Amino acid sequence: MGSTFQSFSGDLTGSTATQQITVNSNGSLKVEGDFEIVDKNGMPYDLGGREIVSICRCGLSKNKPFCDASHKGHFEHEAIAFALPPKKTL
């Protein structure tokens, strides 16, 4: 999956659980911790008890939204953390 350069860690659910999303260079987003992934209707994916999954970000996976390693040799992105511009206000 490549080197890990950027990650986010925090309490996203209001519980004491910790989640982390790691952006892998030339690869997927690694999600780990106590989390739930839902579709556009709010229905959860059955993760089979997994505490770590990889999410596709190249668009080539045959198993979206999950990574199946189709990106290898076809997707490049050097994951280096940066600050987002200020949030737009209306």
PDB file with one MODEL, atoms N, CA, C and O in Angstrom:
MODEL        1
ATOM      1  N   MET A   1       0.803  -1.190   0.000  1.00  0.00           N
ATOM      2  CA  MET A   1       0.000   0.000   0.000  1.00  0.00           C
ATOM      3  C   MET A   1       0.846   1.253   0.000  1.00  0.00           C
ATOM      4  O   MET A   1       0.312   2.330  -0.265  1.00  0.00           O
ATOM      5  N   GLY A   2       2.096   1.176   0.274  1.00  0.00           N
ATOM      6  CA  GLY A   2       2.931   2.359   0.235  1.00  0.00           C
ATOM      7  C   GLY A   2       3.213   2.899   1.625  1.00  0.00           C
ATOM      8  O   GLY A   2       2.768   2.354   2.635  1.00  0.00           O
ATOM      9  N   SER A   3       3.958   3.976   1.642  1.00  0.00           N
ATOM     10  CA  SER A   3       4.346   4.596   2.897  1.00  0.00           C
ATOM     11  C   SER A   3       3.213   5.414   3.483  1.00  0.00           C
ATOM     12  O   SER A   3       2.374   5.953   2.760  1.00  0.00           O
ATOM     13  N   THR A   4       3.201   5.495   4.781  1.00  0.00           N
ATOM     14  CA  THR A   4       2.196   6.283   5.479  1.00  0.00           C
ATOM     15  C   THR A   4       2.775   7.658   5.780  1.00  0.00           C
ATOM     16  O   THR A   4       3.837   7.764   6.394  1.00  0.00           O
ATOM     17  N   PHE A   5       2.082   8.711   5.352  1.00  0.00           N
ATOM     18  CA  PHE A   5       2.559  10.060   5.602  1.00  0.00           C
ATOM     19  C   PHE A   5       1.555  10.918   6.342  1.00  0.00           C
ATOM     20  O   PHE A   5       1.957  11.825   7.072  1.00  0.00           O
ATOM     21  N   GLN A   6       0.275  10.670   6.185  1.00  0.00           N
ATOM     22  CA  GLN A   6      -0.731  11.551   6.764  1.00  0.00           C
ATOM     23  C   GLN A   6      -1.759  10.724   7.489  1.00  0.00           C
ATOM     24  O   GLN A   6      -2.206   9.694   6.983  1.00  0.00           O
ATOM     25  N   SER A   7      -2.137  11.162   8.664  1.00  0.00           N
ATOM     26  CA  SER A   7      -3.195  10.453   9.362  1.00  0.00           C
ATOM     27  C   SER A   7      -4.002  11.422  10.201  1.00  0.00           C
ATOM     28  O   SER A   7      -3.545  12.511  10.546  1.00  0.00           O
ATOM     29  N   PHE A   8      -5.207  11.000  10.518  1.00  0.00           N
ATOM     30  CA  PHE A   8      -6.097  11.750  11.388  1.00  0.00           C
ATOM     31  C   PHE A   8      -6.507  10.814  12.494  1.00  0.00           C
ATOM     32  O   PHE A   8      -6.812   9.647  12.249  1.00  0.00           O
ATOM     33  N   SER A   9      -6.515  11.301  13.674  1.00  0.00           N
ATOM     34  CA  SER A   9      -6.953  10.484  14.790  1.00  0.00           C
ATOM     35  C   SER A   9      -7.847  11.333  15.669  1.00  0.00           C
ATOM     36  O   SER A   9      -7.535  12.491  15.947  1.00  0.00           O
ATOM     37  N   GLY A  10      -8.949  10.766  16.104  1.00  0.00           N
ATOM     38  CA  GLY A  10      -9.817  11.549  16.966  1.00  0.00           C
ATOM     39  C   GLY A  10     -11.084  10.832  17.317  1.00  0.00           C
ATOM     40  O   GLY A  10     -11.356   9.733  16.836  1.00  0.00           O
ATOM     41  N   ASP A  11     -11.849  11.462  18.154  1.00  0.00           N
ATOM     42  CA  ASP A  11     -13.127  10.929  18.592  1.00  0.00           C
ATOM     43  C   ASP A  11     -14.200  11.458  17.663  1.00  0.00           C
ATOM     44  O   ASP A  11     -14.627  12.605  17.796  1.00  0.00           O
ATOM     45  N   LEU A  12     -14.642  10.634  16.722  1.00  0.00           N
ATOM     46  CA  LEU A  12     -15.600  11.061  15.713  1.00  0.00           C
ATOM     47  C   LEU A  12     -17.030  10.732  16.083  1.00  0.00           C
ATOM     48  O   LEU A  12     -17.951  11.247  15.449  1.00  0.00           O
ATOM     49  N   THR A  13     -17.252   9.901  17.077  1.00  0.00           N
ATOM     50  CA  THR A  13     -18.599   9.417  17.358  1.00  0.00           C
ATOM     51  C   THR A  13     -19.168   9.919  18.675  1.00  0.00           C
ATOM     52  O   THR A  13     -20.319   9.622  18.994  1.00  0.00           O
ATOM     53  N   GLY A  14     -18.401  10.664  19.440  1.00  0.00           N
ATOM     54  CA  GLY A  14     -18.865  11.093  20.747  1.00  0.00           C
ATOM     55  C   GLY A  14     -18.589  10.058  21.826  1.00  0.00           C
ATOM     56  O   GLY A  14     -18.878  10.299  22.998  1.00  0.00           O
ATOM     57  N   SER A  15     -18.040   8.918  21.453  1.00  0.00           N
ATOM     58  CA  SER A  15     -17.688   7.882  22.423  1.00  0.00           C
ATOM     59  C   SER A  15     -16.215   8.023  22.779  1.00  0.00           C
ATOM     60  O   SER A  15     -15.554   8.966  22.345  1.00  0.00           O
ATOM     61  N   THR A  16     -15.708   7.092  23.565  1.00  0.00           N
ATOM     62  CA  THR A  16     -14.294   7.112  23.910  1.00  0.00           C
ATOM     63  C   THR A  16     -13.462   6.338  22.895  1.00  0.00           C
ATOM     64  O   THR A  16     -12.254   6.184  23.076  1.00  0.00           O
ATOM     65  N   ALA A  17     -14.089   5.854  21.839  1.00  0.00           N
ATOM     66  CA  ALA A  17     -13.385   5.090  20.808  1.00  0.00           C
ATOM     67  C   ALA A  17     -12.460   6.010  20.014  1.00  0.00           C
ATOM     68  O   ALA A  17     -12.719   7.206  19.882  1.00  0.00           O
ATOM     69  N   THR A  18     -11.395   5.444  19.498  1.00  0.00           N
ATOM     70  CA  THR A  18     -10.464   6.201  18.671  1.00  0.00           C
ATOM     71  C   THR A  18     -10.435   5.592  17.285  1.00  0.00           C
ATOM     72  O   THR A  18     -10.328   4.377  17.123  1.00  0.00           O
ATOM     73  N   GLN A  19     -10.531   6.447  16.298  1.00  0.00           N
ATOM     74  CA  GLN A  19     -10.419   6.024  14.913  1.00  0.00           C
ATOM     75  C   GLN A  19      -9.208   6.722  14.309  1.00  0.00           C
ATOM     76  O   GLN A  19      -8.783   7.777  14.780  1.00  0.00           O
ATOM     77  N   GLN A  20      -8.666   6.123  13.269  1.00  0.00           N
ATOM     78  CA  GLN A  20      -7.571   6.757  12.552  1.00  0.00           C
ATOM     79  C   GLN A  20      -7.734   6.463  11.080  1.00  0.00           C
ATOM     80  O   GLN A  20      -8.033   5.334  10.693  1.00  0.00           O
ATOM     81  N   ILE A  21      -7.539   7.480  10.258  1.00  0.00           N
ATOM     82  CA  ILE A  21      -7.536   7.325   8.809  1.00  0.00           C
ATOM     83  C   ILE A  21      -6.146   7.705   8.341  1.00  0.00           C
ATOM     84  O   ILE A  21      -5.689   8.823   8.577  1.00  0.00           O
ATOM     85  N   THR A  22      -5.471   6.775   7.677  1.00  0.00           N
ATOM     86  CA  THR A  22      -4.122   7.008   7.188  1.00  0.00           C
ATOM     87  C   THR A  22      -4.142   7.060   5.671  1.00  0.00           C
ATOM     88  O   THR A  22      -4.655   6.152   5.018  1.00  0.00           O
ATOM     89  N   VAL A  23      -3.580   8.130   5.109  1.00  0.00           N
ATOM     90  CA  VAL A  23      -3.478   8.282   3.662  1.00  0.00           C
ATOM     91  C   VAL A  23      -2.162   7.637   3.235  1.00  0.00           C
ATOM     92  O   VAL A  23      -1.090   8.112   3.607  1.00  0.00           O
ATOM     93  N   ASN A  24      -2.237   6.566   2.462  1.00  0.00           N
ATOM     94  CA  ASN A  24      -1.048   5.863   2.001  1.00  0.00           C
ATOM     95  C   ASN A  24      -0.596   6.413   0.661  1.00  0.00           C
ATOM     96  O   ASN A  24      -1.411   6.623  -0.238  1.00  0.00           O
ATOM     97  N   SER A  25       0.710   6.649   0.525  1.00  0.00           N
ATOM     98  CA  SER A  25       1.242   7.093  -0.757  1.00  0.00           C
ATOM     99  C   SER A  25       0.954   6.045  -1.813  1.00  0.00           C
ATOM    100  O   SER A  25       1.152   4.851  -1.585  1.00  0.00           O
ATOM    101  N   ASN A  26       0.488   6.492  -2.966  1.00  0.00           N
ATOM    102  CA  ASN A  26       0.209   5.614  -4.107  1.00  0.00           C
ATOM    103  C   ASN A  26      -0.762   4.494  -3.764  1.00  0.00           C
ATOM    104  O   ASN A  26      -0.699   3.416  -4.357  1.00  0.00           O
ATOM    105  N   GLY A  27      -1.652   4.736  -2.820  1.00  0.00           N
ATOM    106  CA  GLY A  27      -2.559   3.669  -2.420  1.00  0.00           C
ATOM    107  C   GLY A  27      -3.817   4.149  -1.733  1.00  0.00           C
ATOM    108  O   GLY A  27      -4.316   5.246  -1.984  1.00  0.00           O
ATOM    109  N   SER A  28      -4.305   3.306  -0.870  1.00  0.00           N
ATOM    110  CA  SER A  28      -5.623   3.449  -0.252  1.00  0.00           C
ATOM    111  C   SER A  28      -5.620   4.361   0.969  1.00  0.00           C
ATOM    112  O   SER A  28      -4.591   4.886   1.393  1.00  0.00           O
ATOM    113  N   LEU A  29      -6.822   4.521   1.510  1.00  0.00           N
ATOM    114  CA  LEU A  29      -7.010   5.125   2.825  1.00  0.00           C
ATOM    115  C   LEU A  29      -7.190   3.970   3.803  1.00  0.00           C
ATOM    116  O   LEU A  29      -8.110   3.167   3.650  1.00  0.00           O
ATOM    117  N   LYS A  30      -6.329   3.883   4.794  1.00  0.00           N
ATOM    118  CA  LYS A  30      -6.448   2.830   5.807  1.00  0.00           C
ATOM    119  C   LYS A  30      -7.265   3.382   6.967  1.00  0.00           C
ATOM    120  O   LYS A  30      -6.898   4.388   7.575  1.00  0.00           O
ATOM    121  N   VAL A  31      -8.381   2.714   7.269  1.00  0.00           N
ATOM    122  CA  VAL A  31      -9.261   3.120   8.361  1.00  0.00           C
ATOM    123  C   VAL A  31      -9.116   2.078   9.457  1.00  0.00           C
ATOM    124  O   VAL A  31      -9.250   0.880   9.209  1.00  0.00           O
ATOM    125  N   GLU A  32      -8.840   2.543  10.673  1.00  0.00           N
ATOM    126  CA  GLU A  32      -8.684   1.585  11.767  1.00  0.00           C
ATOM    127  C   GLU A  32      -9.267   2.128  13.058  1.00  0.00           C
ATOM    128  O   GLU A  32      -9.339   3.336  13.278  1.00  0.00           O
ATOM    129  N   GLY A  33      -9.680   1.197  13.900  1.00  0.00           N
ATOM    130  CA  GLY A  33     -10.265   1.554  15.183  1.00  0.00           C
ATOM    131  C   GLY A  33     -11.689   1.051  15.284  1.00  0.00           C
ATOM    132  O   GLY A  33     -12.056   0.047  14.673  1.00  0.00           O
ATOM    133  N   ASP A  34     -12.481   1.760  16.061  1.00  0.00           N
ATOM    134  CA  ASP A  34     -13.895   1.429  16.253  1.00  0.00           C
ATOM    135  C   ASP A  34     -14.701   2.354  15.350  1.00  0.00           C
ATOM    136  O   ASP A  34     -14.901   3.522  15.683  1.00  0.00           O
ATOM    137  N   PHE A  35     -15.164   1.847  14.218  1.00  0.00           N
ATOM    138  CA  PHE A  35     -15.835   2.673  13.221  1.00  0.00           C
ATOM    139  C   PHE A  35     -16.925   1.883  12.526  1.00  0.00           C
ATOM    140  O   PHE A  35     -16.991   0.658  12.631  1.00  0.00           O
ATOM    141  N   GLU A  36     -17.764   2.593  11.825  1.00  0.00           N
ATOM    142  CA  GLU A  36     -18.809   1.994  10.994  1.00  0.00           C
ATOM    143  C   GLU A  36     -18.763   2.697   9.644  1.00  0.00           C
ATOM    144  O   GLU A  36     -18.599   3.916   9.589  1.00  0.00           O
ATOM    145  N   ILE A  37     -18.906   1.952   8.565  1.00  0.00           N
ATOM    146  CA  ILE A  37     -18.981   2.520   7.220  1.00  0.00           C
ATOM    147  C   ILE A  37     -20.384   2.254   6.707  1.00  0.00           C
ATOM    148  O   ILE A  37     -20.852   1.116   6.712  1.00  0.00           O
ATOM    149  N   VAL A  38     -21.055   3.316   6.261  1.00  0.00           N
ATOM    150  CA  VAL A  38     -22.433   3.191   5.794  1.00  0.00           C
ATOM    151  C   VAL A  38     -22.545   3.655   4.348  1.00  0.00           C
ATOM    152  O   VAL A  38     -21.736   4.452   3.874  1.00  0.00           O
ATOM    153  N   ASP A  39     -23.572   3.138   3.646  1.00  0.00           N
ATOM    154  CA  ASP A  39     -23.832   3.575   2.276  1.00  0.00           C
ATOM    155  C   ASP A  39     -24.632   4.878   2.298  1.00  0.00           C
ATOM    156  O   ASP A  39     -24.899   5.426   3.367  1.00  0.00           O
ATOM    157  N   LYS A  40     -25.012   5.371   1.122  1.00  0.00           N
ATOM    158  CA  LYS A  40     -25.708   6.662   1.031  1.00  0.00           C
ATOM    159  C   LYS A  40     -27.063   6.662   1.734  1.00  0.00           C
ATOM    160  O   LYS A  40     -27.605   7.725   2.037  1.00  0.00           O
ATOM    161  N   ASN A  41     -27.608   5.478   1.992  1.00  0.00           N
ATOM    162  CA  ASN A  41     -28.886   5.363   2.695  1.00  0.00           C
ATOM    163  C   ASN A  41     -28.718   5.135   4.191  1.00  0.00           C
ATOM    164  O   ASN A  41     -29.698   4.948   4.912  1.00  0.00           O
ATOM    165  N   GLY A  42     -27.471   5.150   4.651  1.00  0.00           N
ATOM    166  CA  GLY A  42     -27.206   4.941   6.069  1.00  0.00           C
ATOM    167  C   GLY A  42     -27.122   3.486   6.480  1.00  0.00           C
ATOM    168  O   GLY A  42     -27.020   3.184   7.669  1.00  0.00           O
ATOM    169  N   MET A  43     -27.163   2.570   5.507  1.00  0.00           N
ATOM    170  CA  MET A  43     -27.074   1.140   5.811  1.00  0.00           C
ATOM    171  C   MET A  43     -25.606   0.744   5.980  1.00  0.00           C
ATOM    172  O   MET A  43     -24.782   1.048   5.117  1.00  0.00           O
ATOM    173  N   PRO A  44     -25.272   0.068   7.081  1.00  0.00           N
ATOM    174  CA  PRO A  44     -23.875  -0.285   7.328  1.00  0.00           C
ATOM    175  C   PRO A  44     -23.395  -1.450   6.461  1.00  0.00           C
ATOM    176  O   PRO A  44     -24.141  -2.386   6.171  1.00  0.00           O
ATOM    177  N   TYR A  45     -22.131  -1.363   6.060  1.00  0.00           N
ATOM    178  CA  TYR A  45     -21.461  -2.487   5.407  1.00  0.00           C
ATOM    179  C   TYR A  45     -21.124  -3.503   6.491  1.00  0.00           C
ATOM    180  O   TYR A  45     -20.778  -3.127   7.611  1.00  0.00           O
ATOM    181  N   ASP A  46     -21.224  -4.786   6.162  1.00  0.00           N
ATOM    182  CA  ASP A  46     -20.831  -5.843   7.089  1.00  0.00           C
ATOM    183  C   ASP A  46     -19.322  -6.008   6.970  1.00  0.00           C
ATOM    184  O   ASP A  46     -18.832  -6.558   5.983  1.00  0.00           O
ATOM    185  N   LEU A  47     -18.597  -5.545   7.951  1.00  0.00           N
ATOM    186  CA  LEU A  47     -17.137  -5.589   7.922  1.00  0.00           C
ATOM    187  C   LEU A  47     -16.584  -6.879   8.502  1.00  0.00           C
ATOM    188  O   LEU A  47     -15.368  -7.044   8.604  1.00  0.00           O
ATOM    189  N   GLY A  48     -17.460  -7.789   8.881  1.00  0.00           N
ATOM    190  CA  GLY A  48     -17.021  -9.092   9.367  1.00  0.00           C
ATOM    191  C   GLY A  48     -16.113  -9.016  10.579  1.00  0.00           C
ATOM    192  O   GLY A  48     -15.220  -9.848  10.738  1.00  0.00           O
ATOM    193  N   GLY A  49     -16.329  -8.022  11.441  1.00  0.00           N
ATOM    194  CA  GLY A  49     -15.528  -7.899  12.648  1.00  0.00           C
ATOM    195  C   GLY A  49     -14.181  -7.222  12.453  1.00  0.00           C
ATOM    196  O   GLY A  49     -13.402  -7.109  13.400  1.00  0.00           O
ATOM    197  N   ARG A  50     -13.897  -6.771  11.240  1.00  0.00           N
ATOM    198  CA  ARG A  50     -12.604  -6.132  10.984  1.00  0.00           C
ATOM    199  C   ARG A  50     -12.493  -4.811  11.742  1.00  0.00           C
ATOM    200  O   ARG A  50     -13.466  -4.067  11.868  1.00  0.00           O
ATOM    201  N   GLU A  51     -11.297  -4.538  12.240  1.00  0.00           N
ATOM    202  CA  GLU A  51     -10.997  -3.259  12.878  1.00  0.00           C
ATOM    203  C   GLU A  51     -10.084  -2.420  12.010  1.00  0.00           C
ATOM    204  O   GLU A  51      -9.749  -1.291  12.368  1.00  0.00           O
ATOM    205  N   ILE A  52      -9.674  -2.967  10.859  1.00  0.00           N
ATOM    206  CA  ILE A  52      -8.867  -2.244   9.876  1.00  0.00           C
ATOM    207  C   ILE A  52      -9.403  -2.596   8.496  1.00  0.00           C
ATOM    208  O   ILE A  52      -9.560  -3.773   8.171  1.00  0.00           O
ATOM    209  N   VAL A  53      -9.686  -1.578   7.682  1.00  0.00           N
ATOM    210  CA  VAL A  53     -10.057  -1.784   6.281  1.00  0.00           C
ATOM    211  C   VAL A  53      -9.329  -0.741   5.444  1.00  0.00           C
ATOM    212  O   VAL A  53      -8.902   0.297   5.951  1.00  0.00           O
ATOM    213  N   SER A  54      -9.195  -1.030   4.160  1.00  0.00           N
ATOM    214  CA  SER A  54      -8.601  -0.088   3.224  1.00  0.00           C
ATOM    215  C   SER A  54      -9.666   0.371   2.251  1.00  0.00           C
ATOM    216  O   SER A  54     -10.370  -0.443   1.653  1.00  0.00           O
ATOM    217  N   ILE A  55      -9.781   1.688   2.096  1.00  0.00           N
ATOM    218  CA  ILE A  55     -10.771   2.294   1.214  1.00  0.00           C
ATOM    219  C   ILE A  55     -10.086   2.727  -0.076  1.00  0.00           C
ATOM    220  O   ILE A  55      -9.033   3.363  -0.048  1.00  0.00           O
ATOM    221  N   CYS A  56     -10.695   2.376  -1.207  1.00  0.00           N
ATOM    222  CA  CYS A  56     -10.162   2.733  -2.519  1.00  0.00           C
ATOM    223  C   CYS A  56     -10.209   4.244  -2.714  1.00  0.00           C
ATOM    224  O   CYS A  56     -11.202   4.883  -2.367  1.00  0.00           O
ATOM    225  N   ARG A  57      -9.150   4.814  -3.262  1.00  0.00           N
ATOM    226  CA  ARG A  57      -9.201   6.213  -3.658  1.00  0.00           C
ATOM    227  C   ARG A  57      -8.720   6.418  -5.089  1.00  0.00           C
ATOM    228  O   ARG A  57      -8.625   7.553  -5.557  1.00  0.00           O
ATOM    229  N   CYS A  58      -8.412   5.315  -5.792  1.00  0.00           N
ATOM    230  CA  CYS A  58      -7.986   5.429  -7.189  1.00  0.00           C
ATOM    231  C   CYS A  58      -9.149   5.248  -8.154  1.00  0.00           C
ATOM    232  O   CYS A  58      -9.070   5.666  -9.309  1.00  0.00           O
ATOM    233  N   GLY A  59     -10.236   4.624  -7.683  1.00  0.00           N
ATOM    234  CA  GLY A  59     -11.399   4.387  -8.529  1.00  0.00           C
ATOM    235  C   GLY A  59     -11.340   3.108  -9.346  1.00  0.00           C
ATOM    236  O   GLY A  59     -12.265   2.826 -10.108  1.00  0.00           O
ATOM    237  N   LEU A  60     -10.277   2.329  -9.209  1.00  0.00           N
ATOM    238  CA  LEU A  60     -10.107   1.128 -10.029  1.00  0.00           C
ATOM    239  C   LEU A  60     -10.578  -0.165  -9.369  1.00  0.00           C
ATOM    240  O   LEU A  60     -10.689  -1.190 -10.042  1.00  0.00           O
ATOM    241  N   SER A  61     -10.853  -0.138  -8.082  1.00  0.00           N
ATOM    242  CA  SER A  61     -11.235  -1.350  -7.357  1.00  0.00           C
ATOM    243  C   SER A  61     -12.518  -1.956  -7.915  1.00  0.00           C
ATOM    244  O   SER A  61     -13.446  -1.241  -8.292  1.00  0.00           O
ATOM    245  N   LYS A  62     -12.554  -3.264  -7.961  1.00  0.00           N
ATOM    246  CA  LYS A  62     -13.771  -3.992  -8.342  1.00  0.00           C
ATOM    247  C   LYS A  62     -14.622  -4.269  -7.103  1.00  0.00           C
ATOM    248  O   LYS A  62     -15.691  -4.873  -7.201  1.00  0.00           O
ATOM    249  N   ASN A  63     -14.149  -3.829  -5.945  1.00  0.00           N
ATOM    250  CA  ASN A  63     -14.803  -4.091  -4.667  1.00  0.00           C
ATOM    251  C   ASN A  63     -15.055  -2.778  -3.912  1.00  0.00           C
ATOM    252  O   ASN A  63     -14.960  -2.736  -2.685  1.00  0.00           O
ATOM    253  N   LYS A  64     -15.378  -1.703  -4.655  1.00  0.00           N
ATOM    254  CA  LYS A  64     -15.598  -0.391  -4.034  1.00  0.00           C
ATOM    255  C   LYS A  64     -16.697  -0.459  -2.988  1.00  0.00           C
ATOM    256  O   LYS A  64     -17.682  -1.168  -3.193  1.00  0.00           O
ATOM    257  N   PRO A  65     -16.571   0.232  -1.905  1.00  0.00           N
ATOM    258  CA  PRO A  65     -15.594   1.275  -1.641  1.00  0.00           C
ATOM    259  C   PRO A  65     -14.266   0.749  -1.102  1.00  0.00           C
ATOM    260  O   PRO A  65     -13.396   1.541  -0.739  1.00  0.00           O
ATOM    261  N   PHE A  66     -14.096  -0.554  -1.044  1.00  0.00           N
ATOM    262  CA  PHE A  66     -12.902  -1.138  -0.458  1.00  0.00           C
ATOM    263  C   PHE A  66     -11.816  -1.347  -1.505  1.00  0.00           C
ATOM    264  O   PHE A  66     -12.102  -1.593  -2.677  1.00  0.00           O
ATOM    265  N   CYS A  67     -10.576  -1.245  -1.065  1.00  0.00           N
ATOM    266  CA  CYS A  67      -9.421  -1.402  -1.945  1.00  0.00           C
ATOM    267  C   CYS A  67      -9.192  -2.881  -2.250  1.00  0.00           C
ATOM    268  O   CYS A  67      -9.277  -3.728  -1.361  1.00  0.00           O
ATOM    269  N   ASP A  68      -8.899  -3.182  -3.518  1.00  0.00           N
ATOM    270  CA  ASP A  68      -8.512  -4.547  -3.894  1.00  0.00           C
ATOM    271  C   ASP A  68      -7.113  -4.566  -4.523  1.00  0.00           C
ATOM    272  O   ASP A  68      -6.735  -5.540  -5.174  1.00  0.00           O
ATOM    273  N   ALA A  69      -6.354  -3.491  -4.326  1.00  0.00           N
ATOM    274  CA  ALA A  69      -4.977  -3.332  -4.817  1.00  0.00           C
ATOM    275  C   ALA A  69      -4.890  -3.115  -6.324  1.00  0.00           C
ATOM    276  O   ALA A  69      -3.808  -3.250  -6.895  1.00  0.00           O
ATOM    277  N   SER A  70      -5.994  -2.783  -6.982  1.00  0.00           N
ATOM    278  CA  SER A  70      -5.970  -2.497  -8.421  1.00  0.00           C
ATOM    279  C   SER A  70      -5.137  -1.260  -8.742  1.00  0.00           C
ATOM    280  O   SER A  70      -4.737  -1.069  -9.891  1.00  0.00           O
ATOM    281  N   HIS A  71      -4.873  -0.422  -7.751  1.00  0.00           N
ATOM    282  CA  HIS A  71      -4.127   0.816  -7.954  1.00  0.00           C
ATOM    283  C   HIS A  71      -2.658   0.580  -8.286  1.00  0.00           C
ATOM    284  O   HIS A  71      -2.012   1.454  -8.865  1.00  0.00           O
ATOM    285  N   LYS A  72      -2.129  -0.563  -7.936  1.00  0.00           N
ATOM    286  CA  LYS A  72      -0.692  -0.798  -8.092  1.00  0.00           C
ATOM    287  C   LYS A  72      -0.252  -0.560  -9.530  1.00  0.00           C
ATOM    288  O   LYS A  72      -0.698  -1.236 -10.457  1.00  0.00           O
ATOM    289  N   GLY A  73       0.635   0.419  -9.692  1.00  0.00           N
ATOM    290  CA  GLY A  73       1.158   0.776 -11.001  1.00  0.00           C
ATOM    291  C   GLY A  73       0.250   1.680 -11.813  1.00  0.00           C
ATOM    292  O   GLY A  73       0.602   2.062 -12.929  1.00  0.00           O
ATOM    293  N   HIS A  74      -0.922   2.033 -11.271  1.00  0.00           N
ATOM    294  CA  HIS A  74      -1.888   2.840 -12.022  1.00  0.00           C
ATOM    295  C   HIS A  74      -2.344   4.087 -11.278  1.00  0.00           C
ATOM    296  O   HIS A  74      -3.217   4.805 -11.766  1.00  0.00           O
ATOM    297  N   PHE A  75      -1.779   4.357 -10.117  1.00  0.00           N
ATOM    298  CA  PHE A  75      -2.230   5.486  -9.306  1.00  0.00           C
ATOM    299  C   PHE A  75      -1.037   6.057  -8.566  1.00  0.00           C
ATOM    300  O   PHE A  75      -0.301   5.326  -7.902  1.00  0.00           O
ATOM    301  N   GLU A  76      -0.847   7.358  -8.679  1.00  0.00           N
ATOM    302  CA  GLU A  76       0.258   7.996  -7.977  1.00  0.00           C
ATOM    303  C   GLU A  76      -0.237   9.188  -7.181  1.00  0.00           C
ATOM    304  O   GLU A  76      -0.940  10.053  -7.704  1.00  0.00           O
ATOM    305  N   HIS A  77       0.130   9.222  -5.932  1.00  0.00           N
ATOM    306  CA  HIS A  77      -0.128  10.374  -5.076  1.00  0.00           C
ATOM    307  C   HIS A  77       0.792  10.271  -3.879  1.00  0.00           C
ATOM    308  O   HIS A  77       0.702   9.321  -3.101  1.00  0.00           O
ATOM    309  N   GLU A  78       1.675  11.238  -3.726  1.00  0.00           N
ATOM    310  CA  GLU A  78       2.578  11.273  -2.584  1.00  0.00           C
ATOM    311  C   GLU A  78       1.828  11.889  -1.412  1.00  0.00           C
ATOM    312  O   GLU A  78       1.520  13.081  -1.427  1.00  0.00           O
ATOM    313  N   ALA A  79       1.540  11.098  -0.416  1.00  0.00           N
ATOM    314  CA  ALA A  79       0.741  11.547   0.724  1.00  0.00           C
ATOM    315  C   ALA A  79       1.607  12.324   1.704  1.00  0.00           C
ATOM    316  O   ALA A  79       2.334  11.743   2.509  1.00  0.00           O
ATOM    317  N   ILE A  80       1.518  13.639   1.622  1.00  0.00           N
ATOM    318  CA  ILE A  80       2.239  14.517   2.535  1.00  0.00           C
ATOM    319  C   ILE A  80       1.220  15.478   3.134  1.00  0.00           C
ATOM    320  O   ILE A  80       0.499  16.156   2.403  1.00  0.00           O
ATOM    321  N   ALA A  81       1.161  15.537   4.435  1.00  0.00           N
ATOM    322  CA  ALA A  81       0.168  16.364   5.125  1.00  0.00           C
ATOM    323  C   ALA A  81       0.355  17.844   4.802  1.00  0.00           C
ATOM    324  O   ALA A  81       1.477  18.317   4.615  1.00  0.00           O
ATOM    325  N   PHE A  82      -0.753  18.558   4.741  1.00  0.00           N
ATOM    326  CA  PHE A  82      -0.740  20.004   4.515  1.00  0.00           C
ATOM    327  C   PHE A  82      -1.960  20.605   5.201  1.00  0.00           C
ATOM    328  O   PHE A  82      -2.877  19.883   5.591  1.00  0.00           O
ATOM    329  N   ALA A  83      -1.967  21.901   5.344  1.00  0.00           N
ATOM    330  CA  ALA A  83      -3.097  22.591   5.967  1.00  0.00           C
ATOM    331  C   ALA A  83      -4.108  22.974   4.893  1.00  0.00           C
ATOM    332  O   ALA A  83      -3.738  23.498   3.843  1.00  0.00           O
ATOM    333  N   LEU A  84      -5.374  22.712   5.157  1.00  0.00           N
ATOM    334  CA  LEU A  84      -6.435  23.151   4.255  1.00  0.00           C
ATOM    335  C   LEU A  84      -6.564  24.665   4.334  1.00  0.00           C
ATOM    336  O   LEU A  84      -6.245  25.263   5.361  1.00  0.00           O
ATOM    337  N   PRO A  85      -7.032  25.292   3.249  1.00  0.00           N
ATOM    338  CA  PRO A  85      -7.283  26.735   3.325  1.00  0.00           C
ATOM    339  C   PRO A  85      -8.407  27.004   4.323  1.00  0.00           C
ATOM    340  O   PRO A  85      -9.154  26.091   4.675  1.00  0.00           O
ATOM    341  N   PRO A  86      -8.531  28.248   4.781  1.00  0.00           N
ATOM    342  CA  PRO A  86      -9.592  28.559   5.745  1.00  0.00           C
ATOM    343  C   PRO A  86     -10.965  28.159   5.219  1.00  0.00           C
ATOM    344  O   PRO A  86     -11.232  28.222   4.019  1.00  0.00           O
ATOM    345  N   LYS A  87     -11.820  27.751   6.132  1.00  0.00           N
ATOM    346  CA  LYS A  87     -13.193  27.371   5.801  1.00  0.00           C
ATOM    347  C   LYS A  87     -13.930  28.585   5.251  1.00  0.00           C
ATOM    348  O   LYS A  87     -13.840  29.682   5.801  1.00  0.00           O
ATOM    349  N   LYS A  88     -14.659  28.373   4.157  1.00  0.00           N
ATOM    350  CA  LYS A  88     -15.418  29.464   3.551  1.00  0.00           C
ATOM    351  C   LYS A  88     -16.618  29.803   4.420  1.00  0.00           C
ATOM    352  O   LYS A  88     -17.278  28.919   4.966  1.00  0.00           O
ATOM    353  N   THR A  89     -16.885  31.077   4.539  1.00  0.00           N
ATOM    354  CA  THR A  89     -18.060  31.521   5.278  1.00  0.00           C
ATOM    355  C   THR A  89     -19.012  32.203   4.320  1.00  0.00           C
ATOM    356  O   THR A  89     -18.579  32.805   3.337  1.00  0.00           O
ATOM    357  N   LEU A  90     -20.291  32.118   4.591  1.00  0.00           N
ATOM    358  CA  LEU A  90     -21.297  32.728   3.724  1.00  0.00           C
ATOM    359  C   LEU A  90     -21.604  34.135   4.129  1.00  0.00           C
ATOM    360  O   LEU A  90     -22.433  34.792   3.500  1.00  0.00           O
TER     361      LEU A  90
ENDMDL
END
